[in-house]
Structures are given as C-alpha cells and as structure tokens.
Amino acid sequence: MLACVTMKMLHHAKCFQRLTIFGSVRALHKDNRRATPQNFSNYESMKQDFKLEIPEYFNFAKDVLDQWTNMEKTGKKPSNPAFWWINGKGEEVRWSFEELGSLSRKFANILSEACSLQRGDRVILILPRVPEWWLANVACLRTGTVLIPGTTQLTQKDILYRLQSSKANCIITNDVLAPAVDAIAPQCENLHSKLIVSENSREGWGNLKEMMKCASDSHTCVKTKHNEIMAMFFTSGTTGYPKMTAHTHSSFGLGLSVNGRFWLDLTPSDVMWNTSDTGWAKSAWSSVFSPWIQGACVFTHHLPRFEPTSVLQTLSEYPITVFCSAATVYRMLVQNDMASRKFKSLKHCVSAGEPITPDVTEKWRNKTGLDIYEGYGQTETVLICGNFKGMKIKPGSMGKPSPAFDVKIVDVNGNVLPPGQEGDIGIQVLPNRPFGLFAHYVDDPSKTASTLRGNFYITGDRGYMDEDGYFWFVARSDDIILSSGYRIGPFEVENALNEHPSVAESAVVSSPDPIRGEVVKAFIVLNPDYKSHDQEQLIKEIQEHVKKTTAPYKYPRKVEFIQELPKTISGKTKRNELRKKEWKTI
C-alpha cells in the first residue's frame, strides 16, 4: 500500500483536489492532458492551495516507481517506456517501469550481498550517461544506501578527496577512472567494494555486467523514514574544498514533484530529455525524480562530447516533448542552421544552471516557436523560482517562487526588502522548514548554521523582486562561477594554479563570454624568475597544468598577469573588485 502523502494541486481552473501524491499523478493526468494557460492562470491560488504532507516512511523506488509498474500491468498508463537510451551508434535501450524494477532489484542484491553494503553505507557513483547510472540510482534507493554522484571529469586528486571526506564504502565507475581509483584506494580506509561497468574484468573489482547476469531480481525494498539521508552532492565553495550537501528521501524524492508538475509540466505521455552531467544534482532533478514521479519517459543521448548538430538532430528525429538544458547549450544551438529542422513533438523547453539572456530566448522562439521557461534552484534545494505555464514570461527574469517555498529578498539583518531593492535571496525556514530543502552540510555544522539569517535560509545569491512579484538574479555573493552549466569554486582553481612554479599568487573570477555566458579567468602574480618568459607560452603551460591537476572544465580560459592582487586590510583578496573589472564592459 502506498504511503499516504497528500497534495493539493491544481486540476482545473476552478477545482482543487486533495489526493495522495501518486493518486494525484493518476487523477491529474488521467486524460493525458497537458497544463494549459487556463490551468495555471491563477498563480496566487496555485501557491496558496499547494500542500504536501510528509509521511513517516517514504521510499521513491517502492512508493513511486513500483506503483507505476503496477499501473503498467493493468494498462492504466500510456505505453511510453520509463527509460530510453541511445548513443548515436545505433545502440538503443528501452525499459518499461517493470523492467527498470527488475534490473534495479538485481543491482540492489549485488550491493547488499556481493558488496555487503548496509543501510546508510555510502556509495560514490562516477559514470557517464550509460544505463547503469540510472540503475545505480534506483538500487541505492532500494537498499537504503546513500548515493554520492560525481562527474567523470574528476581527477585522481578529486576522487581521493571525495572518497576520504565522504567515508564512502563503495565506488562504482568505468575503465577510464578505475586506474585512478586503484592508485589512491590504499589511502581510503572505509572503501571495501569496487564495481566496474566494463566488458573486461579488472583485478580487485566486481564486474557489474557479469554480476547482473547471475543476480536475482527478488529483493525487498528497505523501509526508509522520510528524513533519512538519501543522497549527498558535492557543491563548490569559495573558502574551502567542496562541501557535501545531504538530501533526505523526502527533500528530493517528494520535493522534486514540484519541478515535475509545475515547471517541467510533465505527464505520463511525455518524453523528457535533460542534458545535465550525471555528476550534478540537476541530473537528480530532471533525469530521475521529476520525470519519474510524473510517470514520464526519461530520454538520454550518450554523447561523448557536446555537438550542437547532434542535439538538433536528436530533437528532430525522436519524439521528445520536453527539453531541459543549460543556457550555454541553447546559445550554441541557435548559432546553428535550424531552418531545415522540424521539431514535431517538442512542446516545452526549460533552462537552469545559469541565467539565460533575452537574446537567446528570442532567437530560440523565432526558430522553434517555443518559449524557454527559466528556473532557478541550487544543489541545496529543489526549484526556488520558475516561469510556469500560463505565466507571462519576462525575458531575463527567474520567474516567481515555486509552490514549495516562500522566497524573499532580505537585507544583512534578515529583514524583508521591498520591491526594487537588491539584497540576498532567502527562503523562509522558520517557524516551519520547507520539505524541499537540504538537511545539512555533512560534518560541517558551522557551515550549515551560517546559511541561516533570522527566519531565512540565505542562498548566497543576490537579486531583487519587481512590483509584479518576479525575481531577478543580480550576482553570486559567494563568487561561484557558472560556466556552461558547471558550478566552479575559485578556491580549487587557485590551489591548482598556485602549485605551478611560475605562480606567486592568484585569484580566479568569472569573465563574460558570448558562448558560455561566463568563463574562468585567472589573475596571476608571477614569481620573479618567470617574468621574462614568453607570456603566451606560459599561459598555455599554466592552463595545461590546471587541466591535469583538477577537473579539465575548471581551467582558466582567460589569464592575465598583474603586479599585485587587490587585498583587504586583513590580507584577503578582493575578488569582487576583479570581477567588477571584468564585467564593466558589458
């Protein structure tokens, strides 16, 4: 029996129903109807009447995915697959919810039996967009193990830090990263299980493909409390190494229903393609929880590297109805010839991860006839603000607060600011903490406490609200750089730069870029012995050094040598001055 979770959600313009979360999916989409401007015409009513009651026990695999399996068996769900994977080489995988359930139970048995993992043990998952990545997500839900995703661009040093700081008991990866794991595994005392997704065997590793052939698909899902930790995501910062953001079974497993229903506008008839990297929380948002809680098909194209023409071809050849990608992707797509492309199935486009500029949305609309509905959120949250169907889109705006959050602009004392005044973007957490917010930063209570100001969780981003209640992003107060959808903390890049013998000290900020929105720029003070060197050649050497020292996407695409860095009286680098210097030309 499905755990009783009730939600008030908009059904018709004049009718609200109180339903179980799974029952709401069936009732809201029983005619496979799509949300229309009439459905969402009354935004304030949608906010006011939204309600989600959290049960004591909840597990997404049992209480959502297995329920869709039951509906498949009784013919009450459209015939869309649950999962649809292609790789551009003619290979294709399609799973129904029943097949997803069977395969994930086999994977769960491997974790529990072959790897001897217990409920609460931690599993680091570093895989590209291969089907096993999705199976691992569901298997961890079924076993109650804590999933910790990582991007495949992590270096050996990055992996070591994540294994040690997370105290992970198991790692799942592929041939490419297995050698790096073997090199640092002796330094990771908690690591006792290694699984490899490969056609070949490797000493000391369990071969997942071979193990799946023998595993039983008989498995009983653990009974998890809603507030148990479900997953951890590493997030970048400016004053230290990446932090671990902990999410519970309810914060993402239930909280992302807001994204799926109200922002992504998904129904069981939809095919959803999200291009986010598997290492980021955005993949949990739009490649796992949001679409599957709505019964939609998760589509993915395993592209070794981003190719605009391949993306456009896929959008035109496959029945993708909902497309989600970063602003950079849209910016690159509109620069290509789209006149010959027909996107017959595409109905809804969304963007998140970085602000999208009005010129890109206008070009996309002119070429496709579709708007881009921008959304704003963080690794620590579900959707904070968004442009929802039926709302007027103000180009450049983040839209209005999602039904899950009470969002305000606050000053340094936590006081709410009036429309038009810039301040910190905050989410009210007192007296009642909203369910879509992270639990805490793992093993860092002081950092967790620092996010609170008065009655608000402070996002670290600055913005303002206009007279119509729309929110506008201004800047990141914590110096995070958003480039092509990647969040990059300057501290890690500066550490890598400072390891090069030519660098005396450095500071890293964002710099405007017509394609990526912004890129990493390094201001470097050279050691005296290197000031006479060929600067162009030295820049190339430094860039290559950073690529090898940390994840390649973090390297500074721009480098400027300066005599000294601007400092405060206490000796801290004034990154804000350097950033203003970069952005004043826009």
N, C-alpha and C positions, 0 to 999 in steps of 0.2 A: 504494500500500500504506500502510495506516495506521501512523503512528509507533508503536513498541511502548512502551506505557505500562501498567504493571501495577498492579493494585489488589486488595487483599484486602478483600472486602466481605461482609457478612452475607447469606446466601442463604436458609438455613433455620436454625432454632434450633440445630441440631447440625452444620451443614455450612458450611464456608467454601471459596471457590474463588478461585484466583489467575487473573486474567483481564486482557486488555487493557482500557483504560478504556472503549473503545467496545464491545468484546466484553462487558464487564460489564453494560452497559446492555441488550444483547440478551438475555443469559442471565438477568439478574435480573428482567427484565420479559417473558420470552417467553410467559408465560401472562397477561400484563397484570395480574398480582396486585399488590395494594396491601400495603404493610408493615402488619403486624398487631402487637398487643401481644406475641404469641408470637415473632414475628421479632426484635423488639428487647428481649426480656425481659432479656437479659444485657448490660447496658450496659458492664460492665468488659471483657467479651470483645470487644465491638464496638470499644472503644478500643484494646485490646491487639493485635488482629489486623488493624486497618486499616493498609494500606501503599500508598503511591503512589510509584512510581518515575518520575522525570522524564527524558524522552528529551532528546537533544541538540537536536533540532529539533521544534518544535510550532507549529501554527497552527490556531486554533479553526475558522476557515472551512473549511479543507481537511480537517482531521483529525476534525472532528465534524459540521459542517453538511453537507458534501458526502457524508459517509458515510450520513447519514440520507436524503439524496436517493437514494443507491444502494439503500437498503432500501425506499424508496417504490416505486421502479421494479420491484423484484422481489416486491412485495406482502407484504413481511415486517414492515411497520409498519402500525399502525392508521390508519384513514382521516382522522384529525384533521388540520386544517390546521396548518402551522407557525406561522402568524400570522393573527390575526383582529382586525380593527379596525372599530369603529363610532363614530359621532359624535352619535347621538341625533336626527339629521335625516333618517334613512332611508338615509344613505350607508353603505356597507359594503365592506370589502376583506378578501379571504381569499387567502392564499398557501400553496401547498404548499412543502415544502423545495426542490423542483425550481424552482418559480417564484421563491422567495427567492434561490436561487443564481443564476438567470439575471439577475434585476434587479440584484442586488448586483454581478455582474460588469460589467454596463453602467456602473453607478456607479463601479466601480473604474477602468474605462477613462477615464471623464471626469476622475477625479482624476489619473491618470497622464499622459494625453495632453492634454486641454484645459487642465488646471491645471498641467501639468508638475511634478507633485509626485514627489519621490524617496523611496525607503525611508528612514524616520527623520524625514522632514519632519513638522511639527506642524499639526494641523487642529482649530480650535475649532468646535464644533457647538452652536448655540443654537437649538433648535426645540422647539415644544410637542409633544404626543403625536400626531404625524402619521406616516404610514407611512415617509416619507423619513428620519425619525430612525433607524429600525431599519436601513434600507438603508445609511445612512452608517456605522453601527457596523460592519456586515459588510464594506463596501467598504474601510474603513480597515484591517481585518484582512487583506484580500486584497492590499492594496498595501504593507503594512508601514509605513504612515504612523501617526503617534501621535495618537490621538483625545483631545480635551480638551473634555468636555461642560460646558455652562453653563446655568443656569436662565434662562428667558425674563423673569424679573423683574429681571435685571441692568440697571443704569442705564448711561448713556454713560460715566460715570467708571469704573464697574466693568469695562466691556468694554475700555476703554483700558488699565487696569491688567493685565488678563489677556492682552491681545494683546502688550503690551510685555514683561511678565515671562516669558511662555512663548516669546517669539520666534516666534509662530505664522506659518506661511507661507500659510495659507488659513483662511477663515471661511465657514461655512455657516449661513444664518439666513433670516428671512422678511421680509415687507413692514414689519412693526411695528418691527423693530430695524435694518433696513438704513439709515435716515437717520442713526441714532446712529453706526453704523459708518463711514459716509461722512464724518461730521464729524470723526472722530478718526483716520481711516486715514492722513493725511499724517504723523502722528506715529509710525507703526508701520513702520519701515524694512524689516522682514522680510516684511510682508504683501504678497503679489503676486497672490493669487487670491481672488475673492469669488463665492460661489454663492448664489443666492436661490431659495427654494421659493415660487413665486408664479405666478398666472395671467397676470401682467403683466410686461413687460420693464422693466429699470431700467439706465440707463447705467452702464457700468463693472462690471456684474455678469453672470455667466453664469446663464441661466435654466435651472434644473435640469430642470424638467418638459419643456421643449422639447429640451434636450440628450439626455434619456433616450430620446426618440423616435428619434433618429438613431444612438445609441451601439450598438456591437457587444457581444454578450454572450459573445464569445470572449476569455477572459482567463486567464492562468496565474497562479495564486496564488504569491506570493513564498515562498521557503523561509526561515522565520524561526527563529532559535535560541530556545530556551525562555526564556533570560534577557534577550532584547532587550526594550526598553521598548515596551509595547503601548498604554498609556493613562495620562493624567495627570488627577487630580481635584484641584480647589482645595478646601482644607479651612480652616475658620476657626480663628483662634487669639486669644489674649488679649494678646499682647505685640507684635503686628505685623499686617501685612496678610496675607491668605490665602496659605497655602503650597501648593506643587504636590506632590502625592503621586504618585509614579511606580509603576506596576504593570507587571509583565512578562507575557509570553504565558502563562507557567506559573502565576504567582501568582493571576490571576483566571481565565484560560482553563481551567486544570486545578483550581485551588484551590476554585473555586465548585461543583465536583462534590460537595463535602461538603454544601453548602447544599441542592443539588437533591435528593440522595438521602436524606440523613439528617434534615434539618429540614423541608424542603418536602414530602418523601415523594412525589415525582413519578414518574409512569410515562408511557409514550408515549400512554396513553389519557386523560391529564388535560388540562384546560383551566385555565390559570393566569392569574389577574388580580392584578397588582400596581399599586397606585395611586400609587407614588412619582413625584415630579417628575423629569423627564428630565435635569435638571441634576445630580442627585446620584448617588453611587456605588451607592446602593440600587437604582437602575434597572439598572445593570450586574449587580448581584446577581440580582434577581428578574424582570427583564424581558428579559434577554438570555442570559447564560451558564447560570445554574442550570436554567431550564426547558429550554433547547435541548440542553444536554448530556444530559438525560434523554429527549429526543425529545418533550417535551410541547408543547402549543399555547400560544403567548403571546397572551393576550387583552388588549385595551385599549379603554377608552371615552374618547374625546376630549371631556372636559367643560370648557367654557370656565372654569367656576368650580365649586367643590365644592358639590354639592347632595345631602344625605342621602337624599331621596326617590328621586333618580335612581339612586344607588348601590344602594339596596334593590331598586328595580325591575329593574335590570340583573342583580343576583344571582338574582332570582326568574325572570326570563324567559330567560336564557341558560344553557347547560349548563356553568357554571363550577364546577369541582370543588375548586380550591384558591384561597383568597383571602388576600392579604397587604396589610396597611395599617398605618398608624401608630396608636398608642393613641388619639390625638385623634379619628381617624375612627370607631373603634369607640365612643368615648364619645358622639359625636354621633348615631351610628346607633341606639344603644339608647334614646335620648331620643325617638325617633320611634315611631309606631304600627306595630308589626311583626306584629300578630296576624293580619292578612289576607294576609301574605306567606308563600309556601311556597318554601323553598329545596331543591327536589327533588334537585339534582345536587351541592350543596355538601357536601364531606366533610372538609375540613381547612382550618383558619384559623390564620394566624400573624401576629405583630406584631413590629415592630422600629423602631428610630429614637428611641424614648423609652420609659421604663418605663411599663408598663400597671398600673393599680391593680386590686386584687382585686375591688372592687365592679363594675367594668366587665366583667371576665371572668365574674362570676356572673350579671349581667344578660344578657349575650350567651348564656351557656349556657341560661338559663331560657327565652330567646326562640327559640333555634335548636336547642338540644340538642347544641351543639358547643362544645368547649373552644377557647381561644385559646392557641396554643403560642408563647410569647415567645422571641425570640432576641436575642442581643447581639453586636454587632460594631462596626467602625469603618471609615472611609474607607481606613485603612491596612491593613485585614485582611479576611479572609473571616469566617465565623461563628466567634466565640470561644466562646460558651456558648449552649446552647439547650435547650428542652424537646422531647424527641424522642418519637415514637410509642412507646407501651408503657411510658414512664416515668410515675411518679406526678408530677402537677403540684402544686407547692407555690405557691399564689397569691402573686404578688409577687416570686417568685424568677426569676432568669435561667436557671435550669436547671443543667446540668452542662457541662463543657468538651466542645467538638466533637472528633471523632477526629483532627483535624488539629493540635491544639495541646495542649501541656502547660501548663495555666494554674494559677497560684498567687497567693496573697496574700503580698506581701513588704513588709518594712519599709524604712526610709530607706537601709539599707546593702545591700539586696538579699537579705536573709535571709528564708527562708520562714517565715511565721507560722502558728501552729496554728489549728484551727477555732475560730470565735467571735471572733477578734481582727480588728479593722478595720485595713486597710492599703491599699497600692496594688495594683491588679490588674495582674499581669505575665504575659507569655508567655515560656517558656524558649526562648532562641535560641542558646545555647552548650551543648555543643560543636557541635550541628547546628541550623542555621537552618531553621525550617519553611517549606514552599513557599507557604503562603497569606498570607505577609506582604509588605508593600510593599518595593520595592527601596531607596528613599531619598527624601528631600525634595530636589527638583530645585534645584541651585545653592545648597544650604544644608547643607554637611557638618556644621557645628556643631550645627544643629538636629537632624540625623539622629543624631549622636553623643549628644545629650542624652537621647534616648529609651532609652538603654541604661543599665542599673544591674546590675552583676555579670553574672550569666548571663541576665538578663531584659530583654525589651522592656517598657517601662512604658507602659501605655495612657493614663495621665493621669486614669483614673477610680479611685475608691476603693470598696471593698466588703469583704465578708467571706465566708468559706465556713463552712457549718454542719457538724455532725457527720456528716451523710449525704452530704456532698460537693456540695451545692447552693450556688451562688453568689448573693449578694445585693448589689445595687447600693446604694451609700450616697450618693455625690455625685461631681461632676466637679471634680477638683482644679485644672483649668485654667480654671475659670469659664465654660466654654462653656454657652450657653443652648439648651435643646431645646424648641422651641415648635411644636406641630402637625407634628412630624416634621422641622422645619428646624433645622439647627445654626447658631447665631448667635454670632459672636465679638463681645464688648463693645467691642473696640478700634475697629472700623469704625463702630459706632453712636455711640460717644463722639466720634469725629472729626467725624461729621456734626453732632452736637449742638453741638460747640464752634465750628462755623462760623456758628451763629446769633448775631446781635449781642447778644442778651439773656443768653447763657450765658457765665459766667466760667469755670466748670469743671464737669465732670460725671462720674458713674460709673454704669455700667449693670450690673445683675444680673438674675437670674431672680426671678420672683414667682409664687406659686401661683395657678392659675386653674382653675375647675371644668370648663371645656370643653377648653381647650388643654393642660391639665396644668401648664404654666408659660408665662409671657409675659415680654416685656422690660419692665423697669421702670428708669426713669432718675431718679437723684438729681441735682438741679441746683442749683448755687450761681449766683444771678443777679448780673449786673452792677448796680451801684448805681442807674443810670438807669432800670432796669426794675422795681425792687422795688415801686413804687407802681402798676404796671399791673394791669389786671384779670387775675387769675391763670388763670381758666377760659379766657378768650380767648387768653391767652399760651400755654397748654398746647396748644390746637388749632393755633396758628401753628407752634409748635415741632414738633409731630407731622407737620404737612404738609411742613415743611422737610425733615425726615428722610426722608420718603417720596420726595421729589424728589431728594435728594442721594445716597441709596443705595437698594438694593432695598426695595420697599414692605413686604415681610413683616418687615423688621428694625425698623420704627419702634416706639418705646416706647408700649405700650398703657396704661401707668401712668406718671405723672410726679409727683414730689414735690420741692418746693423746700425746701432746707435752708440753714442758715447756713454750714456748712463740712463738708467731707468728712473722714472719719477717715483719718489718714495714719500711715505708719511714720516712724521717725526719719529715714530717708533721703528721705522725701517721697513714697513710693509710696502710692497709695490702697489702703485695706484693704477690698477688695470683699467679702471673706469676712464682715466684720462687718455690712455692709449686707445681704448675702444671709441671714445668720442672723436678722437683724431681720425680714426678710420671711417666712421660713419657720417662725418660732417659734410662729405662731398655728395651725399645722395640728395 
